[in-house]
Amino acid sequence: TEFELLRVLLVNRNIALSRTQLLNQVWGYEFDGESRTVDVHIRTLRQKLGSAGELVETVRGVGYKINMR
């Protein structure tokens, strides 16, 4: 799941994706409400990436993005 999450973030690099968008694209279902599933997987992904985990940016009030300059 973390690999698919990373893939979606990389395909959409520099674009902030909401938790709902990530749920739809990675888990493949519509989710009505707040879910911390994405947050937990982002945290795990950051840990697995080591120092490169800093590229996964939290966009307050929006969601997450890969910040590639």
All heavy atoms as TSV, in Angstrom:
chain	resi	resn	atom	element	x	y	z
A	1	THR	N	N	0.831	-1.195	0.000
A	1	THR	CA	C	0.000	0.000	0.000
A	1	THR	C	C	0.870	1.251	0.000
A	1	THR	O	O	0.559	2.209	-0.698
A	1	THR	CB	C	-0.936	0.002	1.220
A	1	THR	OG1	O	-1.720	-1.186	1.196
A	1	THR	CG2	C	-1.856	1.201	1.199
A	2	GLU	N	N	1.963	1.212	0.766
A	2	GLU	CA	C	2.851	2.381	0.787
A	2	GLU	C	C	3.456	2.641	-0.592
A	2	GLU	O	O	3.613	3.785	-0.997
A	2	GLU	CB	C	3.967	2.222	1.822
A	2	GLU	CG	C	3.515	2.402	3.246
A	2	GLU	CD	C	3.100	1.098	3.891
A	2	GLU	OE1	O	3.283	0.022	3.268
A	2	GLU	OE2	O	2.573	1.143	5.012
A	3	PHE	N	N	3.789	1.560	-1.314
A	3	PHE	CA	C	4.356	1.734	-2.658
A	3	PHE	C	C	3.345	2.412	-3.579
A	3	PHE	O	O	3.691	3.326	-4.332
A	3	PHE	CB	C	4.797	0.397	-3.245
A	3	PHE	CG	C	5.403	0.532	-4.607
A	3	PHE	CD1	C	6.719	0.954	-4.759
A	3	PHE	CD2	C	4.662	0.274	-5.746
A	3	PHE	CE1	C	7.279	1.107	-6.013
A	3	PHE	CE2	C	5.220	0.428	-7.011
A	3	PHE	CZ	C	6.531	0.842	-7.145
A	4	GLU	N	N	2.095	1.991	-3.529
A	4	GLU	CA	C	1.058	2.600	-4.372
A	4	GLU	C	C	0.824	4.052	-3.962
A	4	GLU	O	O	0.631	4.920	-4.821
A	4	GLU	CB	C	-0.241	1.796	-4.275
A	4	GLU	CG	C	-1.353	2.313	-5.156
A	4	GLU	CD	C	-1.050	2.290	-6.649
A	4	GLU	OE1	O	-0.112	1.591	-7.085
A	4	GLU	OE2	O	-1.768	2.995	-7.391
A	5	LEU	N	N	0.871	4.320	-2.675
A	5	LEU	CA	C	0.735	5.694	-2.186
A	5	LEU	C	C	1.874	6.557	-2.714
A	5	LEU	O	O	1.650	7.665	-3.220
A	5	LEU	CB	C	0.725	5.688	-0.658
A	5	LEU	CG	C	0.576	7.011	0.071
A	5	LEU	CD1	C	-0.704	7.728	-0.350
A	5	LEU	CD2	C	0.590	6.776	1.568
A	6	LEU	N	N	3.087	6.042	-2.664
A	6	LEU	CA	C	4.247	6.752	-3.200
A	6	LEU	C	C	4.102	6.983	-4.703
A	6	LEU	O	O	4.372	8.068	-5.205
A	6	LEU	CB	C	5.523	5.973	-2.899
A	6	LEU	CG	C	6.827	6.570	-3.423
A	6	LEU	CD1	C	7.070	7.951	-2.836
A	6	LEU	CD2	C	7.988	5.628	-3.113
A	7	ARG	N	N	3.624	5.979	-5.424
A	7	ARG	CA	C	3.440	6.096	-6.867
A	7	ARG	C	C	2.454	7.222	-7.200
A	7	ARG	O	O	2.725	8.064	-8.055
A	7	ARG	CB	C	2.948	4.776	-7.461
A	7	ARG	CG	C	2.888	4.779	-8.989
A	7	ARG	CD	C	2.098	3.606	-9.537
A	7	ARG	NE	N	0.681	3.725	-9.256
A	7	ARG	CZ	C	-0.156	4.540	-9.902
A	7	ARG	NH1	N	0.289	5.340	-10.851
A	7	ARG	NH2	N	-1.435	4.577	-9.588
A	8	VAL	N	N	1.334	7.263	-6.487
A	8	VAL	CA	C	0.316	8.295	-6.744
A	8	VAL	C	C	0.884	9.681	-6.431
A	8	VAL	O	O	0.678	10.629	-7.194
A	8	VAL	CB	C	-0.964	8.014	-5.925
A	8	VAL	CG1	C	-1.917	9.205	-5.961
A	8	VAL	CG2	C	-1.658	6.765	-6.453
A	9	LEU	N	N	1.618	9.799	-5.339
A	9	LEU	CA	C	2.208	11.088	-4.993
A	9	LEU	C	C	3.242	11.523	-6.031
A	9	LEU	O	O	3.314	12.696	-6.394
A	9	LEU	CB	C	2.843	11.025	-3.604
A	9	LEU	CG	C	1.862	10.946	-2.431
A	9	LEU	CD1	C	2.604	10.624	-1.137
A	9	LEU	CD2	C	1.063	12.226	-2.296
A	10	LEU	N	N	4.027	10.579	-6.537
A	10	LEU	CA	C	5.045	10.918	-7.544
A	10	LEU	C	C	4.423	11.301	-8.884
A	10	LEU	O	O	4.887	12.226	-9.542
A	10	LEU	CB	C	6.020	9.757	-7.728
A	10	LEU	CG	C	7.040	9.588	-6.613
A	10	LEU	CD1	C	7.785	8.271	-6.774
A	10	LEU	CD2	C	8.001	10.756	-6.572
A	11	VAL	N	N	3.383	10.600	-9.279
A	11	VAL	CA	C	2.698	10.933	-10.535
A	11	VAL	C	C	2.125	12.344	-10.455
A	11	VAL	O	O	2.096	13.071	-11.449
A	11	VAL	CB	C	1.592	9.894	-10.840
A	11	VAL	CG1	C	0.650	10.378	-11.932
A	11	VAL	CG2	C	2.210	8.560	-11.232
A	12	ASN	N	N	1.707	12.733	-9.251
A	12	ASN	CA	C	1.108	14.052	-9.034
A	12	ASN	C	C	2.060	14.976	-8.272
A	12	ASN	O	O	1.626	15.819	-7.497
A	12	ASN	CB	C	-0.198	13.898	-8.245
A	12	ASN	CG	C	-1.227	13.129	-9.012
A	12	ASN	OD1	O	-1.838	13.646	-9.932
A	12	ASN	ND2	N	-1.411	11.872	-8.656
A	13	ARG	N	N	3.365	14.828	-8.522
A	13	ARG	CA	C	4.356	15.591	-7.753
A	13	ARG	C	C	4.077	17.091	-7.823
A	13	ARG	O	O	3.612	17.600	-8.833
A	13	ARG	CB	C	5.775	15.277	-8.193
A	13	ARG	CG	C	6.098	15.641	-9.609
A	13	ARG	CD	C	7.493	15.122	-9.960
A	13	ARG	NE	N	7.727	15.139	-11.379
A	13	ARG	CZ	C	7.381	14.177	-12.216
A	13	ARG	NH1	N	6.787	13.104	-11.768
A	13	ARG	NH2	N	7.640	14.273	-13.495
A	14	ASN	N	N	4.345	17.733	-6.701
A	14	ASN	CA	C	4.131	19.170	-6.501
A	14	ASN	C	C	2.652	19.567	-6.490
A	14	ASN	O	O	2.340	20.747	-6.489
A	14	ASN	CB	C	4.906	20.007	-7.518
A	14	ASN	CG	C	6.398	19.778	-7.419
A	14	ASN	OD1	O	6.944	19.646	-6.324
A	14	ASN	ND2	N	7.064	19.701	-8.551
A	15	ILE	N	N	1.751	18.592	-6.496
A	15	ILE	CA	C	0.312	18.866	-6.418
A	15	ILE	C	C	-0.199	18.267	-5.111
A	15	ILE	O	O	-0.019	17.076	-4.861
A	15	ILE	CB	C	-0.450	18.228	-7.601
A	15	ILE	CG1	C	0.042	18.805	-8.922
A	15	ILE	CG2	C	-1.955	18.433	-7.443
A	15	ILE	CD1	C	-0.476	18.065	-10.140
A	16	ALA	N	N	-0.807	19.098	-4.278
A	16	ALA	CA	C	-1.353	18.611	-3.016
A	16	ALA	C	C	-2.617	17.801	-3.283
A	16	ALA	O	O	-3.522	18.257	-3.975
A	16	ALA	CB	C	-1.654	19.776	-2.087
A	17	LEU	N	N	-2.637	16.593	-2.748
A	17	LEU	CA	C	-3.800	15.714	-2.884
A	17	LEU	C	C	-4.466	15.571	-1.522
A	17	LEU	O	O	-3.787	15.372	-0.509
A	17	LEU	CB	C	-3.380	14.334	-3.385
A	17	LEU	CG	C	-2.726	14.294	-4.764
A	17	LEU	CD1	C	-2.204	12.909	-5.064
A	17	LEU	CD2	C	-3.712	14.728	-5.838
A	18	SER	N	N	-5.781	15.650	-1.515
A	18	SER	CA	C	-6.517	15.511	-0.259
A	18	SER	C	C	-6.525	14.050	0.176
A	18	SER	O	O	-6.240	13.142	-0.611
A	18	SER	CB	C	-7.956	16.002	-0.433
A	18	SER	OG	O	-8.667	15.105	-1.269
A	19	ARG	N	N	-6.874	13.835	1.426
A	19	ARG	CA	C	-6.991	12.456	1.929
A	19	ARG	C	C	-8.022	11.682	1.110
A	19	ARG	O	O	-7.830	10.517	0.813
A	19	ARG	CB	C	-7.385	12.468	3.403
A	19	ARG	CG	C	-6.275	12.907	4.314
A	19	ARG	CD	C	-6.763	12.985	5.760
A	19	ARG	NE	N	-5.689	13.437	6.627
A	19	ARG	CZ	C	-5.401	14.712	6.842
A	19	ARG	NH1	N	-6.114	15.670	6.263
A	19	ARG	NH2	N	-4.407	15.035	7.646
A	20	THR	N	N	-9.120	12.342	0.765
A	20	THR	CA	C	-10.171	11.691	-0.030
A	20	THR	C	C	-9.649	11.276	-1.395
A	20	THR	O	O	-9.909	10.162	-1.859
A	20	THR	CB	C	-11.385	12.634	-0.190
A	20	THR	OG1	O	-11.873	12.989	1.109
A	20	THR	CG2	C	-12.488	11.974	-0.992
A	21	GLN	N	N	-8.883	12.154	-2.050
A	21	GLN	CA	C	-8.308	11.809	-3.354
A	21	GLN	C	C	-7.363	10.622	-3.217
A	21	GLN	O	O	-7.378	9.720	-4.062
A	21	GLN	CB	C	-7.555	12.999	-3.936
A	21	GLN	CG	C	-8.451	14.119	-4.404
A	21	GLN	CD	C	-7.660	15.353	-4.796
A	21	GLN	OE1	O	-6.829	15.839	-4.029
A	21	GLN	NE2	N	-7.924	15.857	-5.994
A	22	LEU	N	N	-6.555	10.621	-2.166
A	22	LEU	CA	C	-5.630	9.511	-1.957
A	22	LEU	C	C	-6.373	8.214	-1.658
A	22	LEU	O	O	-6.009	7.159	-2.182
A	22	LEU	CB	C	-4.636	9.843	-0.848
A	22	LEU	CG	C	-3.634	10.938	-1.210
A	22	LEU	CD1	C	-2.863	11.399	0.014
A	22	LEU	CD2	C	-2.679	10.465	-2.297
A	23	LEU	N	N	-7.425	8.290	-0.846
A	23	LEU	CA	C	-8.233	7.096	-0.577
A	23	LEU	C	C	-8.806	6.533	-1.868
A	23	LEU	O	O	-8.785	5.326	-2.101
A	23	LEU	CB	C	-9.368	7.414	0.394
A	23	LEU	CG	C	-8.998	7.477	1.866
A	23	LEU	CD1	C	-10.148	8.067	2.671
A	23	LEU	CD2	C	-8.630	6.106	2.396
A	24	ASN	N	N	-9.330	7.406	-2.715
A	24	ASN	CA	C	-9.934	6.959	-3.971
A	24	ASN	C	C	-8.898	6.326	-4.902
A	24	ASN	O	O	-9.161	5.283	-5.512
A	24	ASN	CB	C	-10.613	8.114	-4.695
A	24	ASN	CG	C	-11.847	8.611	-3.967
A	24	ASN	OD1	O	-12.424	7.917	-3.153
A	24	ASN	ND2	N	-12.232	9.837	-4.252
A	25	GLN	N	N	-7.725	6.942	-5.006
A	25	GLN	CA	C	-6.722	6.476	-5.960
A	25	GLN	C	C	-5.914	5.281	-5.457
A	25	GLN	O	O	-5.529	4.424	-6.245
A	25	GLN	CB	C	-5.783	7.615	-6.333
A	25	GLN	CG	C	-6.468	8.694	-7.145
A	25	GLN	CD	C	-5.516	9.771	-7.591
A	25	GLN	OE1	O	-4.396	9.496	-8.003
A	25	GLN	NE2	N	-5.949	11.018	-7.504
A	26	VAL	N	N	-5.654	5.224	-4.157
A	26	VAL	CA	C	-4.817	4.149	-3.620
A	26	VAL	C	C	-5.652	2.965	-3.143
A	26	VAL	O	O	-5.380	1.829	-3.489
A	26	VAL	CB	C	-3.923	4.674	-2.468
A	26	VAL	CG1	C	-3.128	3.545	-1.829
A	26	VAL	CG2	C	-2.989	5.762	-2.988
A	27	TRP	N	N	-6.690	3.256	-2.367
A	27	TRP	CA	C	-7.513	2.180	-1.817
A	27	TRP	C	C	-8.688	1.838	-2.719
A	27	TRP	O	O	-9.291	0.788	-2.565
A	27	TRP	CB	C	-7.997	2.559	-0.411
A	27	TRP	CG	C	-6.910	2.424	0.609
A	27	TRP	CD1	C	-6.675	1.333	1.397
A	27	TRP	CD2	C	-5.910	3.390	0.957
A	27	TRP	NE1	N	-5.587	1.579	2.208
A	27	TRP	CE2	C	-5.095	2.832	1.958
A	27	TRP	CE3	C	-5.622	4.671	0.516
A	27	TRP	CZ2	C	-4.021	3.512	2.523
A	27	TRP	CZ3	C	-4.557	5.349	1.077
A	27	TRP	CH2	C	-3.769	4.768	2.061
A	28	GLY	N	N	-9.024	2.741	-3.635
A	28	GLY	CA	C	-10.043	2.449	-4.640
A	28	GLY	C	C	-11.480	2.502	-4.158
A	28	GLY	O	O	-12.323	1.790	-4.672
A	29	TYR	N	N	-11.758	3.329	-3.190
A	29	TYR	CA	C	-13.143	3.460	-2.777
A	29	TYR	C	C	-13.448	4.871	-2.318
A	29	TYR	O	O	-12.568	5.613	-1.916
A	29	TYR	CB	C	-13.507	2.460	-1.672
A	29	TYR	CG	C	-12.723	2.605	-0.378
A	29	TYR	CD1	C	-13.143	3.478	0.619
A	29	TYR	CD2	C	-11.582	1.851	-0.152
A	29	TYR	CE1	C	-12.437	3.608	1.795
A	29	TYR	CE2	C	-10.868	1.971	1.028
A	29	TYR	CZ	C	-11.304	2.854	2.012
A	29	TYR	OH	O	-10.601	2.967	3.169
A	30	GLU	N	N	-14.726	5.202	-2.389
A	30	GLU	CA	C	-15.203	6.490	-1.899
A	30	GLU	C	C	-15.332	6.380	-0.380
A	30	GLU	O	O	-15.821	5.391	0.140
A	30	GLU	CB	C	-16.584	6.812	-2.492
A	30	GLU	CG	C	-16.590	7.029	-3.985
A	30	GLU	CD	C	-16.023	8.388	-4.384
A	30	GLU	OE1	O	-16.163	9.343	-3.614
A	30	GLU	OE2	O	-15.441	8.463	-5.473
A	31	PHE	N	N	-14.865	7.391	0.292
A	31	PHE	CA	C	-14.967	7.393	1.752
A	31	PHE	C	C	-15.666	8.660	2.172
A	31	PHE	O	O	-15.251	9.753	1.812
A	31	PHE	CB	C	-13.578	7.312	2.389
A	31	PHE	CG	C	-13.621	7.144	3.874
A	31	PHE	CD1	C	-13.812	5.894	4.426
A	31	PHE	CD2	C	-13.501	8.232	4.716
A	31	PHE	CE1	C	-13.865	5.725	5.797
A	31	PHE	CE2	C	-13.552	8.073	6.093
A	31	PHE	CZ	C	-13.732	6.818	6.635
A	32	ASP	N	N	-16.735	8.520	2.917
A	32	ASP	CA	C	-17.527	9.665	3.354
A	32	ASP	C	C	-17.162	9.993	4.795
A	32	ASP	O	O	-17.569	9.308	5.713
A	32	ASP	CB	C	-19.014	9.354	3.230
A	32	ASP	CG	C	-19.874	10.588	3.380
A	32	ASP	OD1	O	-19.362	11.694	3.162
A	32	ASP	OD2	O	-21.056	10.430	3.720
A	33	GLY	N	N	-16.361	11.017	4.971
A	33	GLY	CA	C	-15.949	11.401	6.313
A	33	GLY	C	C	-14.443	11.490	6.414
A	33	GLY	O	O	-13.733	11.415	5.416
A	34	GLU	N	N	-13.961	11.664	7.629
A	34	GLU	CA	C	-12.525	11.781	7.869
A	34	GLU	C	C	-11.924	10.408	8.097
A	34	GLU	O	O	-12.502	9.558	8.752
A	34	GLU	CB	C	-12.271	12.664	9.096
A	34	GLU	CG	C	-12.469	14.131	8.831
A	34	GLU	CD	C	-11.455	14.698	7.859
A	34	GLU	OE1	O	-10.245	14.435	8.007
A	34	GLU	OE2	O	-11.878	15.395	6.928
A	35	SER	N	N	-10.750	10.200	7.542
A	35	SER	CA	C	-10.044	8.948	7.768
A	35	SER	C	C	-8.595	9.243	8.090
A	35	SER	O	O	-7.952	10.032	7.408
A	35	SER	CB	C	-10.113	8.053	6.540
A	35	SER	OG	O	-9.267	6.937	6.729
A	36	ARG	N	N	-8.085	8.609	9.099
A	36	ARG	CA	C	-6.677	8.747	9.464
A	36	ARG	C	C	-5.855	7.615	8.875
A	36	ARG	O	O	-4.661	7.530	9.110
A	36	ARG	CB	C	-6.521	8.809	10.981
A	36	ARG	CG	C	-7.162	10.047	11.581
A	36	ARG	CD	C	-6.490	11.290	11.045
A	36	ARG	NE	N	-7.204	12.490	11.436
A	36	ARG	CZ	C	-7.215	13.583	10.728
A	36	ARG	NH1	N	-6.584	13.652	9.588
A	36	ARG	NH2	N	-7.877	14.632	11.147
A	37	THR	N	N	-6.486	6.756	8.077
A	37	THR	CA	C	-5.762	5.679	7.400
A	37	THR	C	C	-4.635	6.248	6.561
A	37	THR	O	O	-3.509	5.746	6.585
A	37	THR	CB	C	-6.723	4.864	6.501
A	37	THR	OG1	O	-7.742	4.307	7.315
A	37	THR	CG2	C	-6.007	3.783	5.745
A	38	VAL	N	N	-4.916	7.307	5.834
A	38	VAL	CA	C	-3.909	7.932	4.974
A	38	VAL	C	C	-2.760	8.459	5.832
A	38	VAL	O	O	-1.589	8.254	5.508
A	38	VAL	CB	C	-4.522	9.065	4.122
A	38	VAL	CG1	C	-3.450	9.795	3.341
A	38	VAL	CG2	C	-5.590	8.517	3.191
A	39	ASP	N	N	-3.085	9.098	6.946
A	39	ASP	CA	C	-2.055	9.660	7.822
A	39	ASP	C	C	-1.106	8.575	8.340
A	39	ASP	O	O	0.111	8.763	8.369
A	39	ASP	CB	C	-2.693	10.374	9.015
A	39	ASP	CG	C	-3.595	11.517	8.599
A	39	ASP	OD1	O	-3.414	12.041	7.480
A	39	ASP	OD2	O	-4.471	11.890	9.380
A	40	VAL	N	N	-1.665	7.453	8.733
A	40	VAL	CA	C	-0.854	6.344	9.254
A	40	VAL	C	C	0.067	5.807	8.156
A	40	VAL	O	O	1.255	5.567	8.388
A	40	VAL	CB	C	-1.753	5.221	9.811
A	40	VAL	CG1	C	-0.942	3.986	10.161
A	40	VAL	CG2	C	-2.523	5.725	11.027
A	41	HIS	N	N	-0.448	5.649	6.954
A	41	HIS	CA	C	0.367	5.134	5.852
A	41	HIS	C	C	1.436	6.140	5.425
A	41	HIS	O	O	2.542	5.747	5.051
A	41	HIS	CB	C	-0.525	4.729	4.675
A	41	HIS	CG	C	-1.165	3.393	4.880
A	41	HIS	ND1	N	-2.308	3.231	5.600
A	41	HIS	CD2	C	-0.796	2.161	4.476
A	41	HIS	CE1	C	-2.634	1.952	5.630
A	41	HIS	NE2	N	-1.729	1.282	4.952
A	42	ILE	N	N	1.114	7.420	5.479
A	42	ILE	CA	C	2.111	8.454	5.163
A	42	ILE	C	C	3.252	8.383	6.175
A	42	ILE	O	O	4.427	8.455	5.813
A	42	ILE	CB	C	1.474	9.866	5.150
A	42	ILE	CG1	C	0.578	10.041	3.927
A	42	ILE	CG2	C	2.533	10.964	5.222
A	42	ILE	CD1	C	1.296	10.235	2.604
A	43	ARG	N	N	2.913	8.259	7.452
A	43	ARG	CA	C	3.943	8.167	8.491
A	43	ARG	C	C	4.852	6.958	8.255
A	43	ARG	O	O	6.076	7.065	8.312
A	43	ARG	CB	C	3.301	8.097	9.879
A	43	ARG	CG	C	4.337	8.116	10.996
A	43	ARG	CD	C	3.728	8.123	12.378
A	43	ARG	NE	N	2.997	6.893	12.628
A	43	ARG	CZ	C	1.717	6.822	12.996
A	43	ARG	NH1	N	1.018	7.917	13.157
A	43	ARG	NH2	N	1.153	5.666	13.208
A	44	THR	N	N	4.258	5.808	7.932
A	44	THR	CA	C	5.033	4.598	7.655
A	44	THR	C	C	5.904	4.782	6.419
A	44	THR	O	O	7.072	4.375	6.406
A	44	THR	CB	C	4.084	3.394	7.461
A	44	THR	OG1	O	3.255	3.272	8.615
A	44	THR	CG2	C	4.864	2.110	7.261
A	45	LEU	N	N	5.351	5.398	5.384
A	45	LEU	CA	C	6.098	5.653	4.159
A	45	LEU	C	C	7.301	6.547	4.436
A	45	LEU	O	O	8.419	6.270	3.982
A	45	LEU	CB	C	5.189	6.299	3.106
A	45	LEU	CG	C	5.825	6.685	1.782
A	45	LEU	CD1	C	6.391	5.457	1.075
A	45	LEU	CD2	C	4.808	7.390	0.894
A	46	ARG	N	N	7.099	7.598	5.197
A	46	ARG	CA	C	8.201	8.498	5.553
A	46	ARG	C	C	9.309	7.745	6.284
A	46	ARG	O	O	10.492	7.951	6.017
A	46	ARG	CB	C	7.702	9.648	6.417
A	46	ARG	CG	C	6.950	10.708	5.660
A	46	ARG	CD	C	6.424	11.762	6.602
A	46	ARG	NE	N	5.827	12.880	5.872
A	46	ARG	CZ	C	4.852	13.630	6.366
A	46	ARG	NH1	N	4.365	13.398	7.573
A	46	ARG	NH2	N	4.380	14.627	5.655
A	47	GLN	N	N	8.935	6.882	7.201
A	47	GLN	CA	C	9.922	6.099	7.950
A	47	GLN	C	C	10.708	5.189	7.021
A	47	GLN	O	O	11.930	5.083	7.126
A	47	GLN	CB	C	9.239	5.277	9.044
A	47	GLN	CG	C	8.685	6.117	10.171
A	47	GLN	CD	C	7.841	5.305	11.140
A	47	GLN	OE1	O	7.480	4.167	10.863
A	47	GLN	NE2	N	7.516	5.908	12.283
A	48	LYS	N	N	10.023	4.532	6.104
A	48	LYS	CA	C	10.680	3.605	5.177
A	48	LYS	C	C	11.606	4.336	4.208
A	48	LYS	O	O	12.611	3.779	3.772
A	48	LYS	CB	C	9.642	2.788	4.408
A	48	LYS	CG	C	8.957	1.762	5.273
A	48	LYS	CD	C	7.958	0.945	4.490
A	48	LYS	CE	C	7.311	-0.102	5.381
A	48	LYS	NZ	N	6.335	-0.917	4.656
A	49	LEU	N	N	11.271	5.572	3.867
A	49	LEU	CA	C	12.091	6.346	2.934
A	49	LEU	C	C	13.327	6.945	3.596
A	49	LEU	O	O	14.212	7.450	2.903
A	49	LEU	CB	C	11.256	7.460	2.296
A	49	LEU	CG	C	10.173	7.023	1.321
A	49	LEU	CD1	C	9.319	8.217	0.907
A	49	LEU	CD2	C	10.777	6.348	0.098
A	50	GLY	N	N	13.391	6.909	4.909
A	50	GLY	CA	C	14.533	7.482	5.615
A	50	GLY	C	C	14.609	8.984	5.393
A	50	GLY	O	O	13.609	9.687	5.486
A	51	SER	N	N	15.810	9.473	5.050
A	51	SER	CA	C	15.980	10.919	4.860
A	51	SER	C	C	15.162	11.451	3.686
A	51	SER	O	O	14.779	12.617	3.667
A	51	SER	CB	C	17.452	11.267	4.673
A	51	SER	OG	O	17.966	10.646	3.520
A	52	ALA	N	N	14.868	10.613	2.708
A	52	ALA	CA	C	14.043	11.037	1.572
A	52	ALA	C	C	12.584	11.239	1.983
A	52	ALA	O	O	11.806	11.856	1.244
A	52	ALA	CB	C	14.128	10.021	0.438
A	53	GLY	N	N	12.211	10.761	3.164
A	53	GLY	CA	C	10.851	10.955	3.663
A	53	GLY	C	C	10.497	12.412	3.848
A	53	GLY	O	O	9.322	12.780	3.879
A	54	GLU	N	N	11.532	13.269	3.931
A	54	GLU	CA	C	11.294	14.708	4.057
A	54	GLU	C	C	10.625	15.288	2.818
A	54	GLU	O	O	10.044	16.370	2.870
A	54	GLU	CB	C	12.608	15.436	4.302
A	54	GLU	CG	C	13.273	15.065	5.610
A	54	GLU	CD	C	14.646	15.693	5.768
A	54	GLU	OE1	O	15.051	16.484	4.893
A	54	GLU	OE2	O	15.301	15.378	6.766
A	55	LEU	N	N	10.696	14.588	1.696
A	55	LEU	CA	C	10.071	15.068	0.459
A	55	LEU	C	C	8.547	14.966	0.505
A	55	LEU	O	O	7.857	15.643	-0.243
A	55	LEU	CB	C	10.598	14.284	-0.749
A	55	LEU	CG	C	12.079	14.443	-1.062
A	55	LEU	CD1	C	12.479	13.495	-2.187
A	55	LEU	CD2	C	12.407	15.877	-1.429
A	56	VAL	N	N	8.031	14.095	1.376
A	56	VAL	CA	C	6.580	13.959	1.533
A	56	VAL	C	C	6.129	15.070	2.465
A	56	VAL	O	O	6.412	15.072	3.650
A	56	VAL	CB	C	6.192	12.582	2.095
A	56	VAL	CG1	C	4.676	12.479	2.221
A	56	VAL	CG2	C	6.733	11.463	1.220
A	57	GLU	N	N	5.456	16.035	1.887
A	57	GLU	CA	C	5.087	17.250	2.614
A	57	GLU	C	C	3.615	17.234	3.011
A	57	GLU	O	O	2.754	16.856	2.215
A	57	GLU	CB	C	5.362	18.465	1.726
A	57	GLU	CG	C	5.084	19.787	2.372
A	57	GLU	CD	C	5.389	20.946	1.438
A	57	GLU	OE1	O	6.334	20.833	0.629
A	57	GLU	OE2	O	4.677	21.952	1.514
A	58	THR	N	N	3.345	17.640	4.241
A	58	THR	CA	C	1.972	17.828	4.693
A	58	THR	C	C	1.544	19.240	4.316
A	58	THR	O	O	2.230	20.202	4.633
A	58	THR	CB	C	1.875	17.671	6.227
A	58	THR	OG1	O	2.342	16.375	6.588
A	58	THR	CG2	C	0.443	17.860	6.710
A	59	VAL	N	N	0.437	19.345	3.605
A	59	VAL	CA	C	-0.109	20.654	3.226
A	59	VAL	C	C	-1.313	20.881	4.131
A	59	VAL	O	O	-2.358	20.250	3.957
A	59	VAL	CB	C	-0.507	20.690	1.728
A	59	VAL	CG1	C	-1.064	22.047	1.366
A	59	VAL	CG2	C	0.672	20.312	0.856
A	60	ARG	N	N	-1.123	21.745	5.091
A	60	ARG	CA	C	-2.139	21.987	6.118
A	60	ARG	C	C	-3.481	22.366	5.494
A	60	ARG	O	O	-3.554	23.232	4.621
A	60	ARG	CB	C	-1.654	23.089	7.049
A	60	ARG	CG	C	-2.527	23.278	8.253
A	60	ARG	CD	C	-1.925	24.326	9.160
A	60	ARG	NE	N	-2.836	24.651	10.214
A	60	ARG	CZ	C	-2.645	24.341	11.485
A	60	ARG	NH1	N	-1.551	23.719	11.837
A	60	ARG	NH2	N	-3.533	24.669	12.399
A	61	GLY	N	N	-4.521	21.677	5.927
A	61	GLY	CA	C	-5.871	21.946	5.446
A	61	GLY	C	C	-6.176	21.337	4.091
A	61	GLY	O	O	-7.286	21.453	3.600
A	62	VAL	N	N	-5.177	20.676	3.476
A	62	VAL	CA	C	-5.389	20.082	2.153
A	62	VAL	C	C	-5.113	18.589	2.196
A	62	VAL	O	O	-6.000	17.777	1.998
A	62	VAL	CB	C	-4.503	20.756	1.078
A	62	VAL	CG1	C	-4.730	20.113	-0.280
A	62	VAL	CG2	C	-4.776	22.241	1.020
A	63	GLY	N	N	-3.855	18.216	2.396
A	63	GLY	CA	C	-3.483	16.812	2.381
A	63	GLY	C	C	-1.980	16.652	2.302
A	63	GLY	O	O	-1.248	17.220	3.092
A	64	TYR	N	N	-1.518	15.938	1.281
A	64	TYR	CA	C	-0.095	15.622	1.147
A	64	TYR	C	C	0.364	15.797	-0.289
A	64	TYR	O	O	-0.426	15.713	-1.224
A	64	TYR	CB	C	0.164	14.170	1.566
A	64	TYR	CG	C	-0.193	13.902	2.995
A	64	TYR	CD1	C	-1.411	13.339	3.341
A	64	TYR	CD2	C	0.687	14.232	4.016
A	64	TYR	CE1	C	-1.748	13.091	4.657
A	64	TYR	CE2	C	0.365	13.999	5.345
A	64	TYR	CZ	C	-0.846	13.428	5.660
A	64	TYR	OH	O	-1.171	13.209	6.963
A	65	LYS	N	N	1.685	16.015	-0.426
A	65	LYS	CA	C	2.288	16.070	-1.753
A	65	LYS	C	C	3.754	15.688	-1.648
A	65	LYS	O	O	4.339	15.720	-0.569
A	65	LYS	CB	C	2.154	17.458	-2.382
A	65	LYS	CG	C	3.024	18.525	-1.750
A	65	LYS	CD	C	2.895	19.834	-2.505
A	65	LYS	CE	C	3.813	20.904	-1.923
A	65	LYS	NZ	N	3.763	22.127	-2.717
A	66	ILE	N	N	4.322	15.312	-2.779
A	66	ILE	CA	C	5.768	15.117	-2.896
A	66	ILE	C	C	6.309	16.442	-3.408
A	66	ILE	O	O	5.883	16.928	-4.455
A	66	ILE	CB	C	6.112	13.992	-3.900
A	66	ILE	CG1	C	5.721	12.624	-3.351
A	66	ILE	CG2	C	7.587	14.010	-4.250
A	66	ILE	CD1	C	6.688	12.020	-2.379
A	67	ASN	N	N	7.198	17.026	-2.653
A	67	ASN	CA	C	7.757	18.325	-3.017
A	67	ASN	C	C	9.064	18.108	-3.767
A	67	ASN	O	O	10.101	17.886	-3.158
A	67	ASN	CB	C	7.972	19.174	-1.767
A	67	ASN	CG	C	8.281	20.606	-2.084
A	67	ASN	OD1	O	8.130	21.045	-3.218
A	67	ASN	ND2	N	8.725	21.347	-1.091
A	68	MET	N	N	9.005	18.152	-5.085
A	68	MET	CA	C	10.173	17.970	-5.936
A	68	MET	C	C	10.408	19.234	-6.716
A	68	MET	O	O	9.606	19.637	-7.537
A	68	MET	CB	C	9.986	16.784	-6.881
A	68	MET	CG	C	9.523	15.555	-6.171
A	68	MET	SD	S	10.422	14.040	-6.275
A	68	MET	CE	C	11.496	14.123	-7.600
A	69	ARG	N	N	11.524	19.872	-6.457
A	69	ARG	CA	C	11.837	21.156	-7.105
A	69	ARG	C	C	12.423	20.951	-8.462
A	69	ARG	O	O	12.924	20.045	-8.883
A	69	ARG	CB	C	12.777	21.957	-6.221
A	69	ARG	CG	C	12.087	22.330	-4.938
A	69	ARG	CD	C	13.071	22.998	-3.965
A	69	ARG	NE	N	12.404	23.253	-2.726
A	69	ARG	CZ	C	12.540	22.475	-1.660
A	69	ARG	NH1	N	13.331	21.443	-1.666
A	69	ARG	NH2	N	11.896	22.757	-0.560
